[in-house]
Every structure is written in structure tokens, then in C-alpha cells.
Amino acid sequence: MVKDGYYYGVGFLAAACALGWFANVWLAMPCILLAAFFLWFFRDPERRIPTGEGLVVSPGDGVVTEVARIQTAEGERQRISIFLSVFNVHVNRSPIAGTVVAVRYQKGLYLNAMNPASAERNEQNSVTVRGDDGAEVTFRQIAGLLARRIVFHPVEGDRLQRGQRVGLIKFGSRVDVILPADAEIQVKIGVRVNGGSSVLAILSGAGK
């Protein structure tokens, strides 16, 4: 479990005890339910990380809502968007093994994460990882309608392993993965994916 779950859970349990002792046991029930919710929400299950050259795994749990080609300052890329509901695990993982070459935080709005405009206008943290073969994959932690805090632990220069835990987004949110134009996409819209274990794409030239 993410340590935040203990903070919220213990806090609400303490409030429940106080209400039950000094007021009425029924007044304590909402706090008990909230404590149980937060302990469940911040769960952090182990995942089996797939092995193989060039695999790009999902940075988060959720449903694929977009697979599209986009234009960036660096040229054409492919973007996979994943919506995380409040019921999904919100721990984020690195999509590839490599070195963190850029971390860019952007203040912004809190539009519904299902809104395409949220990819550019919402609060977000953009992280680029360069693999040993030189290929770069960027993933963005994007705040949603309910999300109010983005957490990312590594810094530029850190070495990450594929599927390594790197942070989380609290409550409903979205993660985008920006891939090279020639990456072989392995998912489609509507597919449910799990962070660290579901393969989103294969980078071109892998295994060749």
C-alpha cells in the first residue's frame, strides 16, 4: 500500500473513535467508511513485468481512450491515452527501462480527464525516458476532475527499470504515453490495461 493510504486511513479512524466516544457511534460510521475507502484506494499490488526487447508497458491502470498520431515539436509521434477512474490503482510505473532525461511540471486546469483538451490544458507532469537503444518514450501524469495532486519521485539522470514504481496521481486522472512514429501499437480503444504488466507497444527494431 502507498503510505498515503495509512495517513488518510488512520486520520479518519481517529476521527471515528473520537466521534464514537464523545458523541454517537452512528456519527462515526461515515469516517469509518472513508477510512476503508482510502485504505483500498491506495492499494499497490505487485505486478509481473514482461520481459523482451523494445516492450513499452502501461504506466497506469485504466481504459485506453485514444490511440492517435500527433504532431509535436520533434515531429510525428503516436499517443496512447489511458483514463484512470477513482476505482483503479493509481500507482504509476515507468513504461520502459532507461534514463530520465527530462521532467517537466505544468500548472493547469482540472478538466474531466475524458476531455481531449485535458491533454494540453490540465495540470500535468511530463517525463521522458531514454532507453539504452536511444529511443525515447514520454509519459504524462495528467490531473483530472477530482485529482488534485501529482506525485513523481525520480529526478533527471535517474535510471529506471521497466515497470518500476515512480509515483501516483491522487483520484481520477489520465496518463498519456508518447511514442516514436514507427512504434508497433499493441492495444486499441476500450482495452483495459494494468500498470507495469500490459504491453502498449513494441519499439521499432526490437530484437532485430
N, C-alpha and C positions, 0 to 999 in steps of 0.2 A: 504494500500500500504506500502511496505517496504520503510523506509526512504531514502535508496539509490536511489530510483526512483526519489525522489524530487531533490536530489543533481545533478544527471545526467540531468534530465529534465530541471531544472532551468538554469543549466550551458549552455546547448545548446540553450535554448530560449534567454538567454542573448547574446550569440554569434550571434543568428539570428537577434536580434534587432540592434546590432552593425553593422552587415553587411548590413542590410536593410537601416540603417540611413547614414552610411558613404560610402557605395559602391552601390550595386544594390540589389533590392528586390529579384531578381531571385537567387542571390548568397546565400540568407538567407534560401531558401527552403530546402536544404539538412539538415541544422541544425534544422529546424522545424520538419522535418520528423524523425530525430534522437531523438529529444525530445519526440515526440509522441511514438516512439518505446520504449524508456526507461521507460516512464510512464506506458505503457502497460505491458512491460516485468516484472516489479517489483510489479505487482498486487499481492494481498494477500487475496483471497476470504475466507469467513467464510465456515467452513465445519461442517457437522453433524457427530459427533463422535459416533460410535456404542458402545452400552453397552453390557455387557456379560462377563462371566469369561473366561480368557485364550485367548481372541482375540488379534491377532497381526495385527495392521493396517500398511498400506504402509507409509513409511517415506517421500515419494515424489510422484509427478505426473509423469506419463510416461507409457512406454510399458514394460511388462515383457519380458526379452530377454533370461533368463535362470532360470531353476529350476533343481538343481542338488545336489547330495550328495558329500560331500567333506571330506577330512581328514585334521584335524587340530592337533595342539599340545595337545589339550584337548580330542581328539578322533573324532569320526564321527559326522558330522553336516550336515545340509541342508542349501543351499544357494539359495536365490531368488535375481536375478539381475534385476534392472529396469533402462531403458535408458530414460533420460530426454533430449528432443530436445530443441532447442532455443525457441520453441513455447509453452513449458509447463510452468506452475507455478513452480518456483524454491525454494519456501519456504519449508524447511524440518521440519518434525514433529516426535515426539517420537513414536515408534511403540507400546510400552506398558507403563503401569504405573509402576513406581518403582524408585529405587535409582541409580544414575550414579556411577558406581564402577570403571570405567576406561575410560580415554580419551587419545588416542594416535595419535599424528600427525606424518605423514611420508612424507618427501620430495620425489619427484619422477619426472617421465616423464609426458608428456601430450599426450599420445597416444589417438587415437579415442576411445571413451567410449564404442563403439560396439565391440572393440577388446578384446577377453577374457584375454589377457595379462595385460590389464589395471587394472584388479582387484588386481594385486600384484605389478605392476611396476609404476603406476601413483601416483601423489601426492594425499594424502587422509587423512581423519580424521576418526578414528575408535572409536566408542563409545559403551560401554557395559552397559546395564541397567539390574539390578536385580529386579525382581518382588517380591511381598510380599510372594509368594509361594516358592521363592528361585530359580525359573527358570531364566536363563539369556538369553537375546537377544542382539546381537551385530548388529549395523548398521554402514555402512561405507559411508561417503560422498567422492566420487571419482571424481577428476578433469578430464575433457575431453580435446578434441582437442582445444576448444575455451575457456573453463573455466580457469581462472587464479586466482581465489580467493575462498577459502572455509571459511565460517563463521559458528562458533558454539559458542553459548553463555553460556550454563551451565558449571559448573565445577564438579569435583568429589565430591560426597557427596550430591549434589542437588537432590531434589525429583521432579520427572516429572509425569505428568498425560498423559494418553494415548491420542495421537493426539495433544499434546502441541507443539507449535512452538518452535524450538530450534536453527534455523539458516537457511542458504541457501548456494547454490553453484551458482556462477555467470556464466550464459550462459551454453552451452551444457555440460552435465555431466552424472553421473551414481550414483545410490545408491544400495548397496548390503545389504541384511538382512541375518544374520547368525543365524540359529535356531537350537534347540535341534534335535537330530536324530529322535525322536518319535513325533515331531510336525505334525499335520494333515494339509497338504498344501491345500489351497482353490483356488489357481489360476494356470494357465498354460501359457506357452509361447504364446505371441501375445495378451494377455489381457491388456487392458488399465486400469490403476488404478489411483486413486486420493489420494493424501496425507491426512492422518488423517481419511478418511472415508471408504476406500476399505480394506476389511479384506483379509490379505495374508495367514494367518494360524491360527490354534487353538492349543494351547499348550496342550500336553497330560495330562489327568486327570482333565481338567477344568470341573467344575460343578459336579464332582463325589464325 
